[in-house]
């Protein structure tokens, strides 16, 4: 299996609980450590931490 190349590391906040999420973005446009649901408006994105996501 080929190793993924990290393109960015982001700090986001969970939209439900407010906890800080350290998201890792890869060159193939995949990500790790969070769940992304799209943009709320032009400047804000909706992210959830794994704990809040799996609690649903």
N, C-alpha and C positions, 0 to 999 in steps of 0.2 A: 504494500500500500504506500502511495506517495505521501510525503509529509506536506501538510498545509502550510502556506506562507502567510504569516500575520501581516495585514496591511495597516491596521489601526487598533488602538485600545481606547475605549470611550468610558467615561463615567456618566451614568444615567441614573435617574431616580425612578423608583417604582411608582406608578400612577395610583396604586391602591394604598400601600402602607407608607410610602415615602422613603423606604430603605434605599441606600446607595447600591447600584449594580455596576460591576466592572465588566463591560462587554468587550469581547475580543472579536474583531472583524477580520476575515480572511480574504485573500486575493480572489478566491472563487465566489465571492459575494455571500458566503455563509457566515454565521455568527454563533457565538457561544456565551452562556451565562445570562440569559434573559429571554423574554418572549416579546417580540415586536408586533404591534397591531396596526401600524400605519400612523399617519399624521393627523392630529386633531385640527390644526389650522396650519398656516404657512410656516410658523416658527416652532411649534411644539409637536413632539412625537409621543406616542403612547407605548410605554414599556412596562412590563410586569416582571417582578422577581419570580424565580421558580416556585417559591413557597406560596405566593398568592395565586399563581397560575394553576398549580396542582390542587389547591384547596377548593376550587370551583366544583 
